[in-house]
Amino acid sequence: MKRRVVITGVGVVSPIGTGDEFWEGIKKGRCGISPIESFDTTDFNVKLAAEIKDFDPVQYIEKKETKRMDRYSQFALAAADIAVRDSGLDTEKLDSHRFGCVVGSAVGGIHTIEAEHEKLLTKGPGKVSTFFIPMMLSNMASGLIAIRYKAKAINYSTVTACATGANAIGESYKKIQDGICDVMLAGGSEAAITPCSIAGFAALTTLSTTTDVNRASIPFDLERHGFVMGEGAGIMILEEYEHAVKRGAGIYAEIVGYGATCDAYHMTSPDESSEGQTNSMLCAIEDAGIRREDIGYINAHGTSTKYNDKFETQAIKNVFGEYAEKIPISSTKSMTGHLLGAAGAVEAVVCARALKDSYIPATINHLITDPELGLNFVPNEGISQELDYALSNAFGFGGHNATLILKKHRQELL
């Protein structure tokens, strides 16, 4: 019999708030999008992003150490600190050889890459930092978290573009379910609001070019025209159920299903048949051992691009048939922007909080539902509603698809 896996701590660093402020921001429908302040956008046709304006890494990391970490690693360490504190775990008392960590990043240390490349060009190779290589690696956040908490079991970084965070959580869930670990730190982190990154995504014509913050990230809206880059991190503490109960841990939700597939179709475009996305959801539902009609909420990948929203909606219709019209579906990227490798992790946290608080978040700034899509995208106002199961999708360039299913935790009678 496979072991049960529960979520006992969550940590989020995001454009709409850090820690508990994040969930309050979600419930209030806060928009984290604003004009880019971290670099001069005069020559750019993209002017908006969802930046974190007030992040102070010294609150979570020793000042000397912050200088040896890229911004994405700082976010990850901060989110992990929040999650561990939230869980009440005494990590020093854990069996370190059954305590693992899987934290990914789609882009990794691009702030460091750009800064050190500029040094190379202007000052020569002798001025490139001693810490350049470890700072830029996309696995370093996972490594640094493991070092801090002495997690000596499995440790690696998923790198599956925008499915990264969801894959990290799904793979960690399986490590506990299969008896390899008892506790996992899992999630994703990203800090890719840089000149080169914005220029690159703009060259792909995937980014919104509007200057209206309320019409920039508008998933499933008829007028959608591109996503908005966000930054941040989401980390979960996953525990084997009996391990959590024994120490009297608070439980947000249970992870019961994980699906992962590949389109094997195109570098950047989703498969027009939606086959990979459809099968990802079907695999997760089968893994959970539930009926399709048991799903009460879907947190969609919902990027606000023409094709993602179209093909994801088609996949939902493929899976759920007529029942799709009855499922509340929202994209919290309307608030946070697209956090790339952190998106799936942050949105899994949304699902855990939604189940615990019986609350379905809105898709904010939604004015005109694309009639070609035509489902319930929870426009502008969240819904107080009891939920048993929530499903979260995350899809990435390269055709990577990941789906997580979470179940509401109810106190069991002894």
MARSERO-261050 format. One record per residue (C-alpha): residue number from 1; x, y, z. Coordinates in pm, 1 decimal. Layout:
BEGIN
+-----+----------+----------+----------+
:   k :       xx :       yy :       zz :
+-----+----------+----------+----------+
: NUM :        X :        Y :        Z :
...
+-----+----------+----------+----------+
# end
This chain:
BEGIN
+-----+----------+----------+----------+
:   k :       xx :       yy :       zz :
+-----+----------+----------+----------+
:   1 :      0.0 :      0.0 :      0.0 :
:   2 :    143.2 :    337.3 :   -100.5 :
:   3 :    195.7 :    592.5 :    172.7 :
:   4 :    -11.9 :    907.3 :    206.1 :
:   5 :    151.1 :   1247.4 :    155.0 :
:   6 :     35.1 :   1570.7 :    318.5 :
:   7 :    133.8 :   1937.3 :    300.1 :
:   8 :    230.3 :   2071.6 :    641.9 :
:   9 :    400.8 :   2399.3 :    552.5 :
:  10 :    395.6 :   2652.3 :    270.1 :
:  11 :    617.8 :   2946.8 :    186.0 :
:  12 :    566.7 :   3199.6 :    -91.6 :
:  13 :    760.6 :   3505.4 :   -204.0 :
:  14 :    556.6 :   3683.2 :   -469.4 :
:  15 :    469.2 :   4017.1 :   -632.1 :
:  16 :    145.6 :   4031.8 :   -431.5 :
:  17 :    290.1 :   3946.8 :    -93.3 :
:  18 :    520.9 :   3720.8 :    103.9 :
:  19 :    412.3 :   3454.4 :    352.1 :
:  20 :     53.3 :   3493.6 :    469.1 :
:  21 :     28.7 :   3822.4 :    278.1 :
:  22 :     34.0 :   3621.3 :    -43.4 :
:  23 :   -289.7 :   3435.2 :     32.1 :
:  24 :   -453.4 :   3755.4 :    154.5 :
:  25 :   -351.3 :   3914.5 :   -175.4 :
:  26 :   -505.9 :   3626.0 :   -368.4 :
:  27 :   -835.6 :   3656.0 :   -179.1 :
:  28 :   -843.7 :   4033.0 :   -228.3 :
:  29 :   -768.7 :   4002.5 :   -600.6 :
:  30 :   -454.2 :   4211.0 :   -573.7 :
:  31 :   -273.0 :   4287.5 :   -899.9 :
:  32 :    106.9 :   4268.7 :   -872.7 :
:  33 :    176.9 :   4410.9 :  -1218.4 :
:  34 :    340.2 :   4751.9 :  -1259.1 :
:  35 :    596.1 :   4936.6 :  -1474.4 :
:  36 :    939.4 :   4773.7 :  -1464.4 :
:  37 :   1171.4 :   4952.3 :  -1221.4 :
:  38 :   1475.5 :   4723.2 :  -1214.3 :
:  39 :   1613.0 :   4844.8 :  -1549.3 :
:  40 :   1554.7 :   5115.6 :  -1808.9 :
:  41 :   1286.3 :   5004.2 :  -2058.0 :
:  42 :   1319.9 :   5303.0 :  -2292.3 :
:  43 :   1425.1 :   5086.7 :  -2586.0 :
:  44 :   1189.5 :   4798.3 :  -2500.6 :
:  45 :    836.0 :   4748.6 :  -2629.6 :
:  46 :    756.7 :   4559.2 :  -2307.2 :
:  47 :    709.5 :   4799.4 :  -2017.3 :
:  48 :    533.7 :   4593.8 :  -1749.2 :
:  49 :    624.1 :   4304.8 :  -1520.1 :
:  50 :    524.2 :   4165.2 :  -1182.4 :
:  51 :    831.0 :   4261.8 :   -980.1 :
:  52 :    887.9 :   4210.9 :   -608.4 :
:  53 :    961.5 :   4563.6 :   -494.6 :
:  54 :   1038.3 :   4529.1 :   -124.1 :
:  55 :   1229.8 :   4202.8 :    -84.7 :
:  56 :   1504.7 :   4211.9 :    179.4 :
:  57 :   1705.6 :   3886.9 :    172.1 :
:  58 :   1879.5 :   3972.9 :    500.2 :
:  59 :   1552.7 :   3888.7 :    678.3 :
:  60 :   1614.4 :   3525.5 :    582.5 :
:  61 :   1984.3 :   3489.4 :    495.5 :
:  62 :   2306.3 :   3617.6 :    653.3 :
:  63 :   2419.2 :   3933.8 :    475.4 :
:  64 :   2754.7 :   3786.5 :    369.8 :
:  65 :   2580.8 :   3484.8 :    216.1 :
:  66 :   2335.5 :   3694.3 :     14.2 :
:  67 :   2627.9 :   3827.4 :   -189.1 :
:  68 :   2706.7 :   3471.6 :   -297.2 :
:  69 :   2356.0 :   3396.9 :   -422.9 :
:  70 :   2163.3 :   3497.3 :   -730.8 :
:  71 :   1828.4 :   3663.5 :   -670.1 :
:  72 :   1642.0 :   3343.1 :   -759.3 :
:  73 :   1832.2 :   3152.3 :   -487.9 :
:  74 :   1756.2 :   3425.5 :   -235.6 :
:  75 :   1385.4 :   3389.8 :   -313.9 :
:  76 :   1409.7 :   3012.1 :   -274.5 :
:  77 :   1587.8 :   3030.1 :     63.1 :
:  78 :   1333.5 :   3283.1 :    187.4 :
:  79 :   1036.3 :   3070.5 :     77.4 :
:  80 :   1193.5 :   2762.4 :    236.3 :
:  81 :   1247.2 :   2951.4 :    562.9 :
:  82 :    881.9 :   3057.6 :    565.6 :
:  83 :    764.0 :   2703.0 :    486.5 :
:  84 :    977.5 :   2538.0 :    754.5 :
:  85 :    863.1 :   2785.2 :   1017.9 :
:  86 :    502.7 :   2740.9 :    903.6 :
:  87 :    529.3 :   2361.9 :    936.7 :
:  88 :    667.1 :   2370.4 :   1289.6 :
:  89 :    932.3 :   2116.1 :   1191.1 :
:  90 :   1242.0 :   2087.8 :   1404.2 :
:  91 :   1468.0 :   1993.3 :   1115.7 :
:  92 :   1757.1 :   1910.7 :   1350.5 :
:  93 :   1554.6 :   1619.4 :   1488.7 :
:  94 :   1472.5 :   1468.5 :   1149.8 :
:  95 :   1647.5 :   1163.7 :   1010.3 :
:  96 :   1857.3 :   1358.5 :    761.0 :
:  97 :   1891.3 :   1055.3 :    534.3 :
:  98 :   1511.9 :   1043.8 :    488.8 :
:  99 :   1478.5 :   1418.8 :    438.6 :
: 100 :   1509.0 :   1536.6 :     77.7 :
: 101 :   1477.8 :   1843.2 :   -140.1 :
: 102 :   1368.1 :   1902.0 :   -499.0 :
: 103 :   1357.3 :   2269.7 :   -594.7 :
: 104 :   1378.7 :   2381.7 :   -955.6 :
: 105 :   1420.2 :   2690.2 :  -1169.6 :
: 106 :   1349.4 :   2728.2 :  -1539.1 :
: 107 :   1610.2 :   2998.7 :  -1602.2 :
: 108 :   1839.2 :   2991.3 :  -1297.9 :
: 109 :   2083.2 :   3272.2 :  -1220.0 :
: 110 :   2029.7 :   3502.3 :  -1514.6 :
: 111 :   2085.2 :   3816.3 :  -1302.6 :
: 112 :   2432.5 :   3683.8 :  -1228.0 :
: 113 :   2497.7 :   3580.3 :  -1588.7 :
: 114 :   2414.8 :   3925.6 :  -1723.4 :
: 115 :   2609.3 :   4111.0 :  -1453.8 :
: 116 :   2922.6 :   3896.8 :  -1488.7 :
: 117 :   2909.8 :   3905.3 :  -1868.2 :
: 118 :   2907.8 :   4284.2 :  -1850.3 :
: 119 :   3216.8 :   4271.0 :  -1625.5 :
: 120 :   3389.8 :   4042.6 :  -1874.5 :
: 121 :   3325.4 :   4283.3 :  -2162.6 :
: 122 :   3410.8 :   4605.5 :  -1980.2 :
: 123 :   3676.9 :   4505.0 :  -1725.7 :
: 124 :   3822.0 :   4180.0 :  -1854.8 :
: 125 :   3819.2 :   3814.9 :  -1740.5 :
: 126 :   4010.4 :   3883.8 :  -1420.5 :
: 127 :   3712.4 :   4072.4 :  -1278.7 :
: 128 :   3460.1 :   3788.7 :  -1317.3 :
: 129 :   3340.5 :   3677.7 :   -973.2 :
: 130 :   3481.2 :   3369.2 :   -800.5 :
: 131 :   3119.3 :   3277.8 :   -730.3 :
: 132 :   2991.6 :   3326.3 :  -1085.5 :
: 133 :   2948.7 :   2956.9 :  -1166.0 :
: 134 :   2775.2 :   2843.5 :   -843.8 :
: 135 :   2555.3 :   3154.0 :   -846.1 :
: 136 :   2427.1 :   3096.5 :  -1199.4 :
: 137 :   2353.3 :   2723.7 :  -1174.9 :
: 138 :   1982.2 :   2635.1 :  -1178.6 :
: 139 :   2032.1 :   2353.1 :   -925.4 :
: 140 :   2197.1 :   2575.8 :   -666.8 :
: 141 :   1877.5 :   2680.4 :   -487.0 :
: 142 :   1799.5 :   2316.7 :   -412.8 :
: 143 :   2156.9 :   2258.4 :   -299.5 :
: 144 :   2160.8 :   2563.7 :    -72.7 :
: 145 :   1830.0 :   2467.9 :     88.7 :
: 146 :   1960.9 :   2118.2 :    157.0 :
: 147 :   2278.2 :   2263.4 :    312.5 :
: 148 :   2079.6 :   2491.2 :    541.3 :
: 149 :   1848.0 :   2216.1 :    669.0 :
: 150 :   2086.0 :   1916.6 :    645.4 :
: 151 :   1858.2 :   1732.7 :    402.4 :
: 152 :   2084.0 :   1444.5 :    295.6 :
: 153 :   1842.7 :   1227.9 :     96.8 :
: 154 :   1749.4 :   1284.1 :   -267.1 :
: 155 :   1837.7 :   1632.6 :   -390.6 :
: 156 :   1804.7 :   1763.9 :   -743.6 :
: 157 :   1657.3 :   2041.0 :   -953.3 :
: 158 :   1377.5 :   1992.9 :  -1203.3 :
: 159 :   1420.8 :   2207.5 :  -1515.4 :
: 160 :   1106.5 :   2179.9 :  -1726.2 :
: 161 :   1039.8 :   2544.5 :  -1812.6 :
: 162 :    705.2 :   2655.8 :  -1671.9 :
: 163 :    620.3 :   2305.4 :  -1544.7 :
: 164 :    929.8 :   2308.1 :  -1319.6 :
: 165 :    765.9 :   2381.6 :   -983.9 :
: 166 :    481.7 :   2135.7 :  -1036.1 :
: 167 :    722.8 :   1862.8 :  -1144.4 :
: 168 :    935.5 :   1927.4 :   -835.2 :
: 169 :    633.5 :   1880.8 :   -609.1 :
: 170 :    509.1 :   1578.4 :   -801.7 :
: 171 :    846.3 :   1404.3 :   -793.6 :
: 172 :    880.7 :   1478.4 :   -421.6 :
: 173 :    533.3 :   1339.2 :   -356.7 :
: 174 :    637.7 :   1015.0 :   -526.8 :
: 175 :    958.0 :    991.6 :   -319.8 :
: 176 :    750.4 :    993.1 :     -0.5 :
: 177 :    472.1 :    778.1 :   -140.7 :
: 178 :    724.2 :    512.0 :   -244.9 :
: 179 :    894.1 :    506.7 :     94.9 :
: 180 :   1224.7 :    668.1 :     -4.3 :
: 181 :   1179.2 :    978.3 :    213.8 :
: 182 :    958.4 :   1089.6 :    503.2 :
: 183 :    988.9 :   1467.0 :    452.4 :
: 184 :   1058.1 :   1674.8 :    140.4 :
: 185 :   1114.0 :   2041.1 :     67.1 :
: 186 :    970.9 :   2096.1 :   -280.4 :
: 187 :    895.8 :   2381.1 :   -519.0 :
: 188 :   1038.6 :   2633.2 :   -760.8 :
: 189 :   1199.3 :   2975.7 :   -777.2 :
: 190 :   1253.5 :   3232.5 :  -1050.2 :
: 191 :   1400.9 :   3579.0 :  -1093.6 :
: 192 :   1412.2 :   3643.9 :  -1467.2 :
: 193 :   1303.4 :   4006.7 :  -1497.8 :
: 194 :   1626.4 :   4120.4 :  -1663.9 :
: 195 :   1701.0 :   4307.7 :  -1987.1 :
: 196 :   1816.8 :   4000.5 :  -2179.3 :
: 197 :   1533.5 :   3780.0 :  -2055.3 :
: 198 :   1263.0 :   4035.3 :  -2130.9 :
: 199 :   1418.0 :   4105.0 :  -2472.3 :
: 200 :   1430.6 :   3732.9 :  -2549.2 :
: 201 :   1071.0 :   3659.0 :  -2454.8 :
: 202 :    962.7 :   3974.7 :  -2639.9 :
: 203 :   1141.8 :   3846.3 :  -2950.7 :
: 204 :    921.4 :   3536.7 :  -2928.5 :
: 205 :    616.4 :   3772.5 :  -2920.9 :
: 206 :    492.8 :   3598.3 :  -2605.8 :
: 207 :    486.5 :   3903.4 :  -2373.8 :
: 208 :    213.2 :   4160.6 :  -2330.4 :
: 209 :    309.1 :   4501.1 :  -2473.0 :
: 210 :     28.4 :   4705.6 :  -2319.7 :
: 211 :    101.5 :   4977.8 :  -2063.8 :
: 212 :   -235.1 :   4923.4 :  -1890.4 :
: 213 :   -163.8 :   4712.8 :  -1580.7 :
: 214 :   -527.6 :   4600.2 :  -1567.2 :
: 215 :   -529.6 :   4468.7 :  -1925.1 :
: 216 :   -188.7 :   4303.8 :  -1933.7 :
: 217 :   -231.8 :   3958.4 :  -1777.7 :
: 218 :   -586.8 :   3864.2 :  -1874.7 :
: 219 :   -613.9 :   3485.5 :  -1909.9 :
: 220 :   -907.9 :   3351.8 :  -2112.2 :
: 221 :  -1014.5 :   3704.9 :  -2206.0 :
: 222 :  -1099.5 :   3771.4 :  -2570.9 :
: 223 :   -843.6 :   4055.8 :  -2576.0 :
: 224 :   -551.5 :   3856.8 :  -2431.4 :
: 225 :   -230.6 :   3900.5 :  -2625.5 :
: 226 :     60.7 :   3777.2 :  -2415.2 :
: 227 :    183.5 :   3699.4 :  -2066.0 :
: 228 :    345.9 :   3923.0 :  -1806.0 :
: 229 :    675.8 :   3814.9 :  -1652.4 :
: 230 :    667.2 :   3765.5 :  -1277.7 :
: 231 :    921.5 :   3659.6 :  -1017.3 :
: 232 :    919.1 :   3478.5 :   -685.0 :
: 233 :    925.5 :   3137.0 :   -523.0 :
: 234 :    694.2 :   2875.0 :   -379.2 :
: 235 :    810.3 :   2598.9 :   -143.5 :
: 236 :    607.4 :   2325.0 :     27.3 :
: 237 :    686.9 :   2092.7 :    315.1 :
: 238 :    559.4 :   1748.4 :    220.0 :
: 239 :    537.2 :   1477.1 :    485.0 :
: 240 :    430.5 :   1118.3 :    510.8 :
: 241 :     90.7 :   1126.9 :    679.2 :
: 242 :    175.0 :    923.6 :    992.5 :
: 243 :    497.0 :   1122.0 :   1037.3 :
: 244 :    294.2 :   1444.3 :   1036.4 :
: 245 :     22.3 :   1312.2 :   1267.2 :
: 246 :    274.6 :   1178.0 :   1516.3 :
: 247 :    422.9 :   1522.8 :   1571.3 :
: 248 :     81.9 :   1694.4 :   1576.7 :
: 249 :    143.5 :   1893.1 :   1259.7 :
: 250 :   -115.8 :   2117.1 :   1102.6 :
: 251 :   -216.4 :   1990.5 :    758.4 :
: 252 :   -316.2 :   2211.7 :    465.5 :
: 253 :   -414.3 :   1936.8 :    222.2 :
: 254 :   -316.3 :   1594.9 :     92.2 :
: 255 :   -147.2 :   1535.5 :   -242.8 :
: 256 :   -317.0 :   1242.3 :   -410.6 :
: 257 :   -243.4 :   1266.4 :   -783.3 :
: 258 :     40.0 :   1352.6 :  -1020.3 :
: 259 :     53.5 :   1335.5 :  -1397.2 :
: 260 :    346.5 :   1424.5 :  -1623.1 :
: 261 :    355.3 :   1396.2 :  -2002.9 :
: 262 :    526.7 :   1546.9 :  -2306.1 :
: 263 :    373.1 :   1691.6 :  -2621.7 :
: 264 :    677.9 :   1586.6 :  -2828.9 :
: 265 :    554.7 :   1844.0 :  -3077.4 :
: 266 :    728.5 :   2184.5 :  -3083.6 :
: 267 :    986.1 :   2390.8 :  -2893.6 :
: 268 :    745.2 :   2662.7 :  -2783.7 :
: 269 :    394.5 :   2595.4 :  -2916.8 :
: 270 :    149.5 :   2360.5 :  -2744.7 :
: 271 :     21.1 :   2069.4 :  -2951.4 :
: 272 :   -297.2 :   2178.9 :  -3129.2 :
: 273 :   -458.5 :   1845.4 :  -3041.3 :
: 274 :   -404.8 :   1912.9 :  -2666.5 :
: 275 :   -317.2 :   1543.7 :  -2634.5 :
: 276 :    -27.4 :   1589.3 :  -2392.7 :
: 277 :   -215.7 :   1825.2 :  -2163.7 :
: 278 :   -522.8 :   1600.2 :  -2172.9 :
: 279 :   -319.1 :   1293.1 :  -2079.7 :
: 280 :   -140.0 :   1479.0 :  -1800.8 :
: 281 :   -472.7 :   1547.5 :  -1630.9 :
: 282 :   -601.1 :   1195.5 :  -1697.4 :
: 283 :   -284.3 :   1044.5 :  -1547.6 :
: 284 :   -322.6 :   1258.3 :  -1235.4 :
: 285 :   -689.2 :   1161.5 :  -1196.3 :
: 286 :   -602.0 :    792.6 :  -1236.7 :
: 287 :   -318.2 :    826.8 :   -984.9 :
: 288 :   -560.0 :    985.5 :   -738.1 :
: 289 :   -812.2 :    703.1 :   -787.0 :
: 290 :  -1103.9 :    944.8 :   -816.8 :
: 291 :  -1380.7 :   1024.3 :  -1064.5 :
: 292 :  -1340.0 :   1318.8 :  -1297.2 :
: 293 :  -1653.9 :   1468.0 :  -1144.2 :
: 294 :  -1482.5 :   1481.6 :   -804.0 :
: 295 :  -1267.1 :   1777.5 :   -914.6 :
: 296 :  -1421.4 :   2092.4 :   -767.9 :
: 297 :  -1170.2 :   2354.5 :   -881.4 :
: 298 :   -900.8 :   2389.7 :  -1145.2 :
: 299 :   -613.6 :   2633.0 :  -1109.1 :
: 300 :   -528.9 :   2664.3 :  -1476.7 :
: 301 :   -188.4 :   2726.1 :  -1628.5 :
: 302 :   -372.8 :   3016.4 :  -1792.4 :
: 303 :    -87.0 :   3231.5 :  -1920.7 :
: 304 :   -290.9 :   3490.5 :  -2116.4 :
: 305 :   -137.9 :   3390.3 :  -2449.8 :
: 306 :   -366.7 :   3313.9 :  -2740.8 :
: 307 :   -261.5 :   2953.1 :  -2787.2 :
: 308 :   -199.4 :   2837.2 :  -2430.6 :
: 309 :   -544.6 :   2940.1 :  -2311.8 :
: 310 :   -712.1 :   2795.0 :  -2620.5 :
: 311 :   -541.3 :   2456.9 :  -2604.8 :
: 312 :   -561.1 :   2423.7 :  -2226.2 :
: 313 :   -934.5 :   2491.6 :  -2240.7 :
: 314 :   -967.7 :   2227.4 :  -2510.0 :
: 315 :   -776.5 :   1981.4 :  -2292.0 :
: 316 :  -1010.0 :   2050.6 :  -1999.4 :
: 317 :  -1308.6 :   1985.1 :  -2227.2 :
: 318 :  -1143.5 :   1665.9 :  -2352.6 :
: 319 :  -1103.2 :   1537.4 :  -1996.7 :
: 320 :  -1427.6 :   1648.9 :  -1836.9 :
: 321 :  -1677.6 :   1662.3 :  -2122.9 :
: 322 :  -2003.1 :   1835.7 :  -2030.1 :
: 323 :  -1892.3 :   1852.6 :  -1665.8 :
: 324 :  -1623.9 :   2105.2 :  -1769.2 :
: 325 :  -1891.2 :   2375.7 :  -1779.6 :
: 326 :  -1964.5 :   2319.8 :  -1409.9 :
: 327 :  -1605.9 :   2344.0 :  -1282.2 :
: 328 :  -1480.0 :   2679.3 :  -1151.7 :
: 329 :  -1151.2 :   2747.3 :  -1333.9 :
: 330 :   -925.0 :   3040.2 :  -1255.8 :
: 331 :   -579.1 :   3164.1 :  -1339.7 :
: 332 :   -401.4 :   3340.1 :  -1055.1 :
: 333 :   -142.0 :   3456.5 :  -1308.2 :
: 334 :   -389.2 :   3741.4 :  -1357.6 :
: 335 :   -257.1 :   3864.1 :  -1019.8 :
: 336 :    102.1 :   3738.7 :   -999.1 :
: 337 :    207.3 :   3739.4 :  -1361.4 :
: 338 :    387.1 :   3430.7 :  -1489.8 :
: 339 :    654.3 :   3310.4 :  -1246.3 :
: 340 :    796.6 :   3060.9 :  -1499.2 :
: 341 :    970.2 :   2784.4 :  -1299.7 :
: 342 :    803.8 :   2897.6 :   -976.3 :
: 343 :    452.9 :   2916.9 :  -1123.4 :
: 344 :    347.9 :   2555.1 :  -1070.3 :
: 345 :    468.5 :   2557.9 :   -709.5 :
: 346 :    304.5 :   2888.2 :   -617.7 :
: 347 :    -20.1 :   2776.2 :   -780.9 :
: 348 :     -9.7 :   2444.4 :   -593.7 :
: 349 :      8.6 :   2652.1 :   -274.5 :
: 350 :   -300.3 :   2838.6 :   -397.3 :
: 351 :   -481.7 :   2505.7 :   -430.7 :
: 352 :   -376.5 :   2394.1 :    -83.2 :
: 353 :   -500.9 :   2718.0 :     69.9 :
: 354 :   -819.3 :   2706.5 :   -140.4 :
: 355 :   -902.9 :   2360.5 :     -4.4 :
: 356 :   -824.7 :   2456.5 :    353.5 :
: 357 :  -1021.6 :   2782.0 :    344.8 :
: 358 :  -1303.0 :   2665.2 :    111.2 :
: 359 :  -1232.9 :   2953.7 :   -122.4 :
: 360 :  -1192.9 :   2964.7 :   -500.7 :
: 361 :   -976.7 :   3255.2 :   -625.3 :
: 362 :  -1084.9 :   3479.8 :   -910.3 :
: 363 :   -935.8 :   3550.1 :  -1249.8 :
: 364 :   -907.4 :   3926.0 :  -1203.9 :
: 365 :   -935.4 :   4196.8 :  -1471.5 :
: 366 :  -1149.7 :   3962.9 :  -1678.7 :
: 367 :  -1389.3 :   4161.0 :  -1899.3 :
: 368 :  -1482.8 :   3955.6 :  -2205.5 :
: 369 :  -1464.5 :   3576.4 :  -2198.3 :
: 370 :  -1338.1 :   3445.9 :  -2529.7 :
: 371 :  -1653.6 :   3283.3 :  -2674.4 :
: 372 :  -1438.0 :   3013.1 :  -2830.8 :
: 373 :  -1343.3 :   2901.9 :  -2478.8 :
: 374 :  -1670.3 :   2950.4 :  -2292.8 :
: 375 :  -1611.5 :   2797.0 :  -1949.0 :
: 376 :  -1648.9 :   2938.8 :  -1596.9 :
: 377 :  -1324.6 :   3128.7 :  -1541.4 :
: 378 :  -1442.8 :   3286.2 :  -1210.6 :
: 379 :  -1428.4 :   3643.4 :  -1337.7 :
: 380 :  -1316.2 :   3914.8 :  -1093.9 :
: 381 :  -1475.9 :   3784.1 :   -773.7 :
: 382 :  -1367.5 :   3478.0 :   -577.7 :
: 383 :  -1617.7 :   3220.0 :   -452.7 :
: 384 :  -1663.5 :   3080.3 :   -102.1 :
: 385 :  -1730.9 :   2714.4 :   -170.6 :
: 386 :  -1659.0 :   2382.7 :     -2.0 :
: 387 :  -1411.3 :   2174.5 :   -201.4 :
: 388 :  -1295.0 :   1814.1 :   -186.6 :
: 389 :  -1040.3 :   1808.9 :   -470.5 :
: 390 :   -846.6 :   2074.1 :   -661.9 :
: 391 :   -641.5 :   2026.6 :   -977.7 :
: 392 :   -345.9 :   2243.2 :  -1081.8 :
: 393 :   -194.2 :   2249.4 :  -1430.8 :
: 394 :    154.0 :   2364.0 :  -1534.7 :
: 395 :    278.0 :   2346.9 :  -1893.6 :
: 396 :    615.6 :   2453.1 :  -2031.4 :
: 397 :    820.0 :   2519.7 :  -2344.0 :
: 398 :    957.8 :   2192.8 :  -2475.2 :
: 399 :    615.5 :   2032.4 :  -2441.7 :
: 400 :    642.6 :   1959.3 :  -2067.0 :
: 401 :    308.3 :   1900.5 :  -1894.6 :
: 402 :    248.1 :   1849.2 :  -1521.9 :
: 403 :    -73.2 :   1813.9 :  -1322.9 :
: 404 :   -118.7 :   1791.7 :   -946.0 :
: 405 :   -434.1 :   1690.2 :   -760.4 :
: 406 :   -481.6 :   1793.1 :   -398.3 :
: 407 :   -745.4 :   1666.7 :   -155.9 :
: 408 :   -903.9 :   1852.9 :    133.2 :
: 409 :   -778.9 :   1732.7 :    470.7 :
: 410 :  -1049.1 :   1650.2 :    722.7 :
: 411 :   -969.1 :   1550.6 :   1079.6 :
: 412 :  -1002.3 :   1173.9 :   1105.5 :
: 413 :  -1176.8 :   1017.5 :   1400.8 :
: 414 :   -959.0 :    786.4 :   1609.1 :
+-----+----------+----------+----------+
# end
